[in-house]
């Protein structure tokens, strides 16, 4: 089962503490899957939201598929996520009770089917982001020092 990553939401790692990850399928139209295979996807401002016993991906942008012409899909429409009912209920409960968010981390093809890796996440405050950046810079400096020392 080969996986081909189409896009990664790097902003999610920066803006959220990732608590749990899970895989979900996406209900797509024909032109959407073709556009995904072309890599015309942006997950930057996307999130998942439970609604009436279903899970929806909101804010994901799948660009138009040029050969489809006027039969194209709407790029910013919400898309249904395919999860088991038990998973949907559990995630909806955690989002409601604990104030967490469901953010897509990456979109990929697995055995020819589009999948999205969702993360149950808690938003970072501004000082948390600064700490993360400072820690990353310190690690880079240590690596640089070790490389120069070994020469």
Backbone as CSV, one residue per row, in Angstrom:
resi,resn,N_x,N_y,N_z,CA_x,CA_y,CA_z,C_x,C_y,C_z
1,UNK,0.836,-1.176,0.000,0.000,0.000,0.000,0.884,1.244,0.000
2,UNK,1.175,1.721,-1.184,2.029,2.889,-1.325,1.254,4.164,-1.014
3,UNK,1.902,5.069,-0.308,1.319,6.367,0.004,2.068,7.438,-0.751
4,UNK,1.328,8.382,-1.322,1.937,9.512,-2.007,1.391,10.780,-1.362
5,UNK,2.249,11.500,-0.657,1.823,12.730,-0.009,1.614,13.805,-1.058
6,UNK,0.438,14.433,-1.029,0.090,15.486,-1.978,0.427,16.857,-1.401
7,UNK,0.012,17.111,-0.162,0.303,18.386,0.481,0.392,18.204,1.991
8,UNK,1.176,19.083,2.625,1.363,19.056,4.073,1.004,20.436,4.619
9,UNK,0.292,20.451,5.721,-0.096,21.703,6.373,0.961,22.037,7.428
10,UNK,2.024,22.729,7.007,3.116,23.048,7.929,2.684,24.075,8.974
11,UNK,1.728,24.898,8.635,1.249,25.919,9.566,0.610,25.275,10.807
12,UNK,0.009,24.104,10.640,-0.641,23.423,11.767,0.373,23.076,12.850
13,UNK,1.562,22.619,12.466,2.603,22.279,13.444,3.032,23.524,14.211
14,UNK,2.989,24.662,13.544,3.414,25.926,14.150,2.348,26.488,15.087
15,UNK,1.078,26.355,14.731,-0.004,26.999,15.468,-0.666,26.130,16.537
16,UNK,-0.399,24.818,16.540,-1.116,23.917,17.443,-0.179,22.915,18.116
17,UNK,-0.586,22.482,19.320,0.024,21.321,19.971,-0.764,20.117,19.471
18,UNK,-0.103,19.171,18.830,-0.769,17.991,18.281,-0.906,16.951,19.391
19,UNK,-2.147,16.571,19.693,-2.403,15.616,20.773,-2.643,14.201,20.256
20,UNK,-3.344,14.079,19.146,-3.704,12.761,18.611,-3.868,12.866,17.100
21,UNK,-3.486,11.817,16.381,-3.612,11.800,14.923,-4.526,10.653,14.497
22,UNK,-5.274,10.875,13.387,-6.088,9.807,12.835,-6.255,10.022,11.341
23,UNK,-6.628,8.956,10.652,-6.804,8.985,9.203,-8.289,8.986,8.861
24,UNK,-8.649,9.795,7.848,-10.043,9.840,7.387,-10.059,9.876,5.871
25,UNK,-11.072,9.258,5.290,-11.278,9.352,3.854,-12.047,10.630,3.559
26,UNK,-12.098,11.016,2.282,-12.823,12.222,1.887,-13.764,11.862,0.741
27,UNK,-15.000,12.348,0.812,-15.957,12.161,-0.276,-15.702,13.264,-1.301
28,UNK,-15.298,12.884,-2.510,-14.910,13.840,-3.545,-15.673,13.612,-4.834
29,UNK,-15.692,14.623,-5.691,-16.236,14.470,-7.033,-15.088,14.072,-7.965
30,UNK,-15.406,13.717,-9.187,-14.396,13.268,-10.149,-13.344,14.319,-10.458
31,UNK,-13.768,15.575,-10.650,-12.790,16.614,-10.969,-11.918,16.945,-9.761
32,UNK,-12.454,16.758,-8.539,-11.664,17.028,-7.332,-10.512,16.042,-7.194
33,UNK,-10.757,14.762,-7.406,-9.682,13.777,-7.259,-8.617,13.988,-8.341
34,UNK,-9.046,14.401,-9.533,-8.073,14.675,-10.596,-7.227,15.898,-10.249
35,UNK,-7.848,16.921,-9.668,-7.110,18.110,-9.249,-6.145,17.763,-8.111
36,UNK,-6.564,16.874,-7.206,-5.689,16.443,-6.115,-4.476,15.714,-6.683
37,UNK,-4.697,14.846,-7.644,-3.574,14.128,-8.262,-2.607,15.090,-8.953
38,UNK,-3.125,16.241,-9.424,-2.277,17.281,-10.005,-1.594,18.130,-8.938
39,UNK,-1.980,17.963,-7.662,-1.366,18.711,-6.567,-1.956,20.088,-6.343
40,UNK,-3.174,20.322,-6.780,-3.817,21.635,-6.646,-4.605,21.730,-5.340
41,UNK,-3.912,21.569,-4.205,-4.587,21.535,-2.908,-3.894,22.471,-1.926
42,UNK,-4.699,23.140,-1.090,-4.166,23.984,-0.023,-4.970,23.710,1.248
43,UNK,-4.281,23.308,2.313,-4.931,22.999,3.592,-4.658,24.049,4.656
44,UNK,-4.045,25.153,4.293,-3.563,26.131,5.274,-4.612,26.561,6.294
45,UNK,-5.769,26.989,5.879,-6.780,27.484,6.815,-7.916,26.486,7.036
46,UNK,-7.679,25.232,6.729,-8.729,24.220,6.830,-8.854,23.681,8.255
47,UNK,-10.041,23.178,8.558,-10.306,22.513,9.831,-11.474,21.561,9.620
48,UNK,-11.643,20.632,10.551,-12.767,19.690,10.478,-13.772,20.054,11.558
49,UNK,-15.068,19.882,11.224,-16.114,20.262,12.163,-17.218,19.213,12.175
50,UNK,-17.599,18.726,13.366,-18.730,17.796,13.436,-20.039,18.559,13.285
51,UNK,-20.965,17.954,12.538,-22.253,18.592,12.322,-23.310,17.518,12.065
52,UNK,-24.307,17.446,12.930,-25.407,16.487,12.803,-24.941,15.045,12.567
53,UNK,-24.000,14.593,13.364,-23.544,13.205,13.268,-22.602,12.923,12.114
54,UNK,-22.139,13.961,11.424,-21.191,13.793,10.325,-19.993,14.707,10.579
55,UNK,-18.867,14.408,9.929,-17.672,15.224,10.059,-17.408,15.887,8.710
56,UNK,-17.141,17.195,8.726,-16.947,17.964,7.495,-15.594,18.648,7.492
57,UNK,-14.931,18.651,6.353,-13.686,19.382,6.153,-14.053,20.743,5.575
58,UNK,-13.733,21.802,6.307,-14.113,23.158,5.930,-12.849,23.973,5.641
59,UNK,-12.886,24.773,4.596,-11.774,25.675,4.314,-10.654,25.096,3.476
60,UNK,-10.746,23.835,3.091,-9.717,23.243,2.228,-9.977,23.725,0.801
61,UNK,-8.934,24.125,0.122,-9.077,24.632,-1.242,-8.504,23.603,-2.213
62,UNK,-9.357,23.067,-3.069,-8.925,22.173,-4.143,-9.172,22.930,-5.434
63,UNK,-8.093,23.328,-6.085,-8.182,24.153,-7.289,-8.923,23.464,-8.420
64,UNK,-9.362,24.235,-9.401,-10.097,23.655,-10.525,-9.217,22.757,-11.390
65,UNK,-9.839,21.775,-12.011,-9.162,20.862,-12.928,-9.403,21.399,-14.332
66,UNK,-8.371,21.934,-14.959,-8.500,22.670,-16.219,-9.262,21.919,-17.323
67,UNK,-8.981,20.640,-17.616,-9.692,19.966,-18.701,-11.196,19.805,-18.490
68,UNK,-11.682,20.024,-17.264,-13.113,19.841,-16.996,-13.949,21.006,-17.522
69,UNK,-13.317,22.135,-17.763,-14.041,23.286,-18.300,-15.159,23.743,-17.396
70,UNK,-16.350,23.871,-17.932,-17.468,24.387,-17.144,-18.069,23.348,-16.198
71,UNK,-17.631,22.099,-16.277,-18.155,21.039,-15.407,-17.328,20.875,-14.135
72,UNK,-16.547,21.889,-13.807,-15.657,21.836,-12.657,-16.413,21.914,-11.332
73,UNK,-15.684,21.604,-10.265,-16.230,21.659,-8.905,-16.003,23.061,-8.325
74,UNK,-16.652,23.339,-7.201,-16.445,24.592,-6.474,-15.211,24.408,-5.582
75,UNK,-14.143,25.201,-5.765,-12.879,24.977,-5.053,-12.970,25.022,-3.531
76,UNK,-13.801,25.887,-2.959,-13.817,26.053,-1.510,-14.940,25.340,-0.791
77,UNK,-15.648,24.439,-1.452,-16.800,23.799,-0.805,-16.371,22.910,0.357
78,UNK,-17.289,22.667,1.291,-16.974,21.754,2.396,-17.128,20.326,1.896
79,UNK,-16.288,19.456,2.425,-16.285,18.066,1.968,-16.509,17.127,3.157
80,UNK,-17.281,16.105,2.923,-17.600,15.147,3.979,-16.393,14.242,4.231
81,UNK,-16.081,14.051,5.505,-15.006,13.135,5.880,-15.615,11.785,6.224
82,UNK,-14.951,10.730,5.813,-15.460,9.378,6.007,-14.799,8.748,7.225
83,UNK,-15.552,8.684,8.305,-15.098,8.099,9.565,-16.204,7.197,10.102
84,UNK,-15.835,6.305,11.015,-16.843,5.477,11.676,-17.656,6.352,12.626
85,UNK,-18.916,6.027,12.804,-19.806,6.811,13.658,-19.231,6.959,15.072
86,UNK,-18.651,5.889,15.588,-18.076,5.916,16.934,-16.940,6.944,17.011
87,UNK,-16.102,6.992,15.955,-15.005,7.971,15.912,-15.557,9.395,15.855
88,UNK,-16.590,9.605,15.052,-17.187,10.939,14.915,-17.741,11.407,16.254
89,UNK,-18.461,10.538,16.943,-19.050,10.905,18.231,-17.972,11.222,19.267
90,UNK,-16.921,10.421,19.283,-15.825,10.638,20.239,-15.105,11.960,19.957
91,UNK,-14.814,12.219,18.680,-14.137,13.461,18.313,-15.020,14.676,18.590
92,UNK,-16.309,14.567,18.292,-17.239,15.665,18.539,-17.299,15.986,20.026
93,UNK,-17.298,14.954,20.854,-17.327,15.146,22.308,-16.067,15.878,22.778
94,UNK,-14.895,15.452,22.272,-13.641,16.084,22.695,-13.564,17.538,22.224
95,UNK,-14.053,17.802,21.037,-14.036,19.175,20.513,-14.952,20.062,21.362
96,UNK,-16.133,19.549,21.710,-17.097,20.328,22.496,-16.639,20.534,23.941
97,UNK,-16.254,19.445,24.603,-15.955,19.503,26.035,-14.613,20.145,26.335
98,UNK,-13.590,19.756,25.601,-12.240,20.196,25.938,-11.783,21.412,25.146
99,UNK,-12.601,21.872,24.216,-12.229,23.042,23.446,-11.073,22.803,22.489
100,UNK,-10.965,21.590,21.981,-9.898,21.262,21.048,-10.354,21.534,19.612
101,UNK,-9.419,21.443,18.682,-9.698,21.687,17.274,-9.241,20.490,16.462
102,UNK,-9.925,20.216,15.361,-9.502,19.172,14.430,-8.894,19.865,13.217
103,UNK,-7.590,19.683,13.008,-6.907,20.308,11.872,-6.317,19.233,10.964
104,UNK,-6.384,19.433,9.652,-5.743,18.482,8.739,-4.240,18.737,8.695
105,UNK,-3.458,17.677,8.839,-2.004,17.808,8.794,-1.467,17.576,7.383
106,UNK,-2.036,16.586,6.705,-1.579,16.316,5.338,-2.675,15.610,4.567
107,UNK,-2.587,15.721,3.242,-3.498,15.033,2.346,-2.634,14.115,1.489
108,UNK,-3.037,12.869,1.348,-2.227,11.907,0.609,-3.111,10.894,-0.098
109,UNK,-2.499,10.190,-1.042,-3.192,9.111,-1.752,-2.681,7.789,-1.200
110,UNK,-3.607,6.916,-0.844,-3.261,5.602,-0.311,-4.059,4.577,-1.103
111,UNK,-3.390,3.761,-1.862,-4.031,2.784,-2.744,-5.024,3.460,-3.687
112,UNK,-4.666,4.625,-4.183,-5.496,5.335,-5.135,-6.632,6.150,-4.533
113,UNK,-6.787,6.116,-3.218,-7.865,6.851,-2.567,-7.290,8.029,-1.784
114,UNK,-7.994,9.157,-1.822,-7.545,10.349,-1.102,-7.857,10.193,0.384
115,UNK,-6.872,10.446,1.199,-7.014,10.375,2.654,-6.479,11.670,3.239
116,UNK,-6.991,12.032,4.404,-6.493,13.204,5.107,-6.091,12.756,6.512
117,UNK,-4.924,13.218,6.957,-4.482,12.933,8.317,-4.950,14.089,9.187
118,UNK,-5.879,13.792,10.090,-6.423,14.800,10.996,-5.692,14.742,12.324
119,UNK,-5.632,15.886,12.984,-5.018,15.937,14.309,-5.980,16.600,15.272
120,UNK,-6.129,16.000,16.430,-6.844,16.628,17.527,-5.807,17.533,18.181
121,UNK,-6.057,18.839,18.186,-5.008,19.780,18.580,-5.536,20.863,19.502
122,UNK,-4.606,21.430,20.257,-4.906,22.568,21.124,-4.096,23.744,20.602
123,UNK,-4.724,24.893,20.465,-4.055,26.073,19.920,-2.927,26.562,20.806
124,UNK,-1.857,27.024,20.172,-0.730,27.593,20.906,-0.969,29.075,21.133
125,UNK,-0.502,29.568,22.248,-0.511,30.998,22.522,0.736,31.601,21.874
126,UNK,0.801,32.907,21.823,1.934,33.580,21.179,3.256,33.211,21.850
127,UNK,3.273,33.159,23.199,4.526,32.844,23.891,4.938,31.386,23.657
128,UNK,3.957,30.487,23.451,4.288,29.094,23.132,4.994,29.020,21.786
129,UNK,4.518,29.807,20.826,5.140,29.816,19.507,6.560,30.334,19.593
130,UNK,6.745,31.388,20.388,8.103,31.937,20.546,9.035,30.920,21.192
131,UNK,8.535,30.196,22.188,9.340,29.159,22.838,9.739,28.078,21.842
132,UNK,8.797,27.651,21.002,9.072,26.624,20.005,10.161,27.095,19.046
133,UNK,10.059,28.336,18.585,11.058,28.882,17.666,12.411,28.974,18.358
134,UNK,12.439,29.442,19.608,13.691,29.562,20.351,14.340,28.187,20.548
135,UNK,13.534,27.171,20.871,14.059,25.808,21.064,14.658,25.279,19.756
136,UNK,13.964,25.513,18.645,14.442,25.059,17.343,15.765,25.736,16.989
137,UNK,15.864,27.035,17.243,17.106,27.780,16.970,18.249,27.259,17.830
138,UNK,17.963,26.976,19.094,19.005,26.457,19.996,19.503,25.098,19.509
139,UNK,18.596,24.235,19.064,19.003,22.923,18.545,19.866,23.070,17.297
140,UNK,19.504,24.010,16.423,20.305,24.253,15.221,21.719,24.720,15.584
141,UNK,21.799,25.624,16.559,23.108,26.123,16.995,23.967,24.994,17.563
142,UNK,23.345,24.102,18.335,24.087,22.964,18.905,24.579,22.055,17.795
143,UNK,23.736,21.780,16.810,24.141,20.933,15.683,25.282,21.574,14.907
144,UNK,25.186,22.882,14.688,26.232,23.611,13.988,27.552,23.533,14.747
145,UNK,27.478,23.719,16.077,28.681,23.669,16.916,29.304,22.274,16.875
146,UNK,28.475,21.233,16.912,28.994,19.864,16.867,29.655,19.579,15.511
147,UNK,29.077,20.061,14.436,29.680,19.848,13.122,31.018,20.531,12.996
148,UNK,31.118,21.778,13.496,32.370,22.524,13.402,33.437,21.927,14.323
149,UNK,33.025,21.374,15.424,33.957,20.785,16.385,34.563,19.489,15.844
150,UNK,33.760,18.716,15.090,34.229,17.424,14.592,35.195,17.561,13.437
151,UNK,35.333,18.740,12.874,36.259,18.916,11.737,37.674,18.999,12.127
